[in-house]
Amino acid sequence: MKKLVSLFLAVMLLVTMSGIALAEEKINLTAFQYSLENQNVDFANLWFFQELEEKTGIHVDFQVVKDADWTTQLNLMFAVPDEMTDMILRNSVDVEEYGVTQGLLMPLDEYLTEDIMPNYVSRLNLNNAGDSIPASDGKSYYIGYLVAQNVNHEPTWYINKTLLAELNLEVPTTIDEYTEVLRAFKAAGIKYPYSASFTDFGPESIWAQFASFGVPMTMHLFADIDENDKVVYLGDLPGFRAAVEWLHTLYAEGLMDPESLTQDSNLWAGKVNAGEVASFNYLRLINTALTPETYANFESILPPAAEGCKVTVPQILEIPTAGAYLTSTNANPEASLKWIDAQLETETMMIAANGKMGEQMIINEEGKYEVINVPENNGLYSFVPVAMGQFFAPGEYYTQIYQMAPHRVERYEDSQWYAEAGVLQNKSFQYLRDLSKMSNEDAIECNLIFTELKKFMQESVIDFIKNGVTDASWEEFQNTAKGIGVERYIELYQNAYDAYLAK
C-alpha cells in the first residue's frame, strides 16, 4: 500500500509539474513590422519588447520591413497565405482589397471587448476616435494608432522677424503686401526670399501657397467639400489660376528659390539653416530639421490673403491610422490582441513613445507625464519603439495624462490662432480620404484616375510657374483634366461622401 501511495503521489507530482510547465509555456506569434528607412531598430532584442514578453507570456518574432520595401514585401506575403505572419504592425494595408475583398485580414469587432482589450476599448469612442476605422462593409480590420496633439491644420506660415525689424517692415497680411516684402528681402541680399520643396505635399512644399487664393491643396486628393456638401475639383476653383500666375511672378522676379519645383525637404532645410531663406511654410519650428539658431529668427504668421479670396488652409482631423492588423491565418487572435493592448496600458504606452521613466520622462506636480529629455539624432529609437510601437490616445484622454512638450505646445497655439482667424478649410479633406469609404471596385477606379491626375497636376503646375498662364494653356489644362476622368473622380468621391452623410 505504501508503494502504491508513493507511486500515486509521484504520478500526481509529475502531472502537476507538467501542468505548470504547460501554463508557463509562452505563446509564439509572428509580426510583419514596419520600420523607418533611416532607423535601425533591433526589435527582437529591444528591452521594451523583452519586458512586454515577461508581462504577457507572449513571444513575438519580428519580420522587420523598411518603408521602401513595404508594398513589395507585403504583396509577396499575401500571395502565399499559408506563410502570412500573425500580425501586421504600424503601416498601412489596403483594407478594402485585402480585408473586404480577399478576406486575408481578420475582422476584429467580436474581439473588441473589455476582457480582451480593456485599454483600447475604454478610449475607442472618446472624441469619436473610432468613427473612421470601419471599412465599407462596416467591419473593423485594424487597431487604431493615434497621438492626439490638439492641432487642426497643416502647414503654418513663417517669416524672418529679425529681418522685418531691420528693414522696418510690417508683417504682411495680403498677397500684395507679401510680394513687396519678398522684393525688399531680395533687395537686402537674401538669396531666396521664399523657398519650398516639391515633395508630395509636405508642410514645406510649394502647394501650401494655394491656400492664400482659397484653394486648399490637400494631400493626395485634389478635391474639396464646399459649403453645400458638394465635392469639387480644386483645379476648377477660381483661385487656382490666380495662384499659379502669382507663383510665376515670384519665379520670374527671382523671389522664389527655383529649386522649389524640384528639391526635397532635406535640400530645402539645408538652405534655411544656411540663412539663405527669409520666408517659408512648415510643420512647426521646434524639434524639426531647423536648428535653434535658425528658427530663433522666425515667427509664425497668418497666410496672406489674395484679393477677393478667402484664405483656405487644409484642415486636419485627429483620427487614427493603422496600429495593427491580424491576418486571417492568425491561430490565436485573442493572444495577439492582448499583446497589442498591453502596449496601450498608459505608462507602457508613454514609455514606448518617449523613453524610460526618470530618464526621458517624469510625473510632474500636476500628475501628468512630462518629457524631460529627448536624445539627439533620433537616438530614442535605439531603445524604445517610438512611432513603431502601439499608441492610442484621443485628445480627451491624452490631455489628462500628458504635459505637452514645447514643440506640441507650439503647434497647438498656432492651431488655436488659425481657428480663431477663420482661415481653415470648411471641412477637412479627411472626410473624403478617411471617413467616406468606397467599395474596392470604386476605390481601384478612383486610384487609377488619381495616379494620372497627380502626375498631370504636378507637371502642369511646374509649367505654369515657369512659363506663365495663357488663355490657351488654361483651356488645355481644363480639357486634359476632363480627359483624364476628373469628373468621374469627383463623382466617386461624392457618392462615397453622400453614403457617409447618410450614416
Steps between C-alpha positions, in 0.01 A plus 500: 500500500785740586656427162169563326449827690855608417447414136170691497661808656788483252259485208299792641820698546598436139153602380513817712848589374389430145202731552728776630730456203206522261362806678837674487567413138506818297274570207693565179377751243649653188483862385560685173649814656543836328824691553606846391748517216767683702457300821662173598289367785579155639143408591588145606747617764339828600464499880149644464372194315692264726326648804168483316564130442557447871175678583283324244664161448490570127811482282498679164736432211532819296545514124624858466421673171626842393275760344643463149435125504166503677259469207707241315559280803140529612367391162742207495378390841133524402574294188573199724229501773646197676815700571335815630612640835246519781511880522583796276625798701524874451450569133207513265340206324225526239207394717246496219718272286655269758226514762158553340572340162762230553434423865871485587455739793292398800195705608561594863162620625414188702830531689460864597386426853608614846630151573736490201586866436406703810737791428402540136126457549490758781632770261353394168195727517671804652490792256328261256847360439375168365261643241745483212615141558216284356540401135231521231344178635472652848764274654820606676816344361762680707578636844541877483816700561444856623714767660268795556674837496203737502601634160271579211707609202810445293714691418583829678648810332828651624699816436838635620396738777857620555528609138158664509615712795830590334319615187226672700231289333164391634375142495318460165131413511419503127667341199590843363666596828675163518636542146640841591664355811663227289629768263646689795668180622647449154632856490657447844708213361296197604574222251154341517230728644265199481592133474308173503520138393297310242472168681152352532327785677721509808455798735800674342375451143400770254145362484421677827503838325175420321320550833539877470280480190225291657632168372578244775751293305451194715724196523450249219142601419440808275144515634312705757153517658320831454249658738217311329664161558594472134834350406694729265820465297767744621609581145153644438515746788540862384806559718702220338599699192569812706729294727719365221514844335627651825752220549620566145562862601715386793689262273557758226622767744732266687296533820461124518770238527476339152578160651169523688367313195741209530671470840414277792456607861863430594641738239242760597586478871870534423437833327287628787765402755765671286314831536411515130120503546281769658150354469351150480217273608567205728365266766642690800832653607605308813626142476523489123773506236564864590770594749418712807729772366295506181147494632577766764473752213158385382143543617172353383256717309154460352504413130475823298170534315472553125257770387142376494595160648437339836812330634434126517765299685466119486335385822599175668302271728656302779388157392688173531724338246576129512677362804455129441322249276445130557522270202227244430741214575569626853430199723492698824327835446422548870866466600603732216255769604588463868867553407404810303277631779776447758698763311208740540512494879563865581854491638615225264372701206665822619833324552483347152457842342719718721756290688559375852353646816755711684721526193280642227175548694370589845162539666480874565327686783172494310514122483566499125771327300756756392794456264823631654755374249488428127817326375664667200515357149195278548689307767172412669442233235795301625325397822122551462276441198369862490263530200562137406318374810131519592338823622138604533428831668195707396520864610252468787718232658842627396462849643422349842818291518760690298676832539555604140861551398602847375477404133147368553403815688632701208276319251203515737529877539529555125195277451300707746605815318414368155161377619413831661612686186260292289760396241435125513340285233121465539519122542821305525610301196503203737122480476565378147828316546432325831133516599328440166558137404483377141449144389815329379387531138436873532823553692702330226337718234555811712867419563564439130360841415688662786835356394468662159346816643780546752769474234309740276446754780865496603620547142242772430578701813874488428437616144266781611748626759791495259328627187187678615137441403321595181134455411600225260716312754229536763234357267730211417556441872126476562433277200783261583371459855160406362663254263679335790164448669484769767120521477469127573760540777288766670186289450659204679590716797157662501331159512720385786452826689121487454502147643704625797252782563210253479659296780 
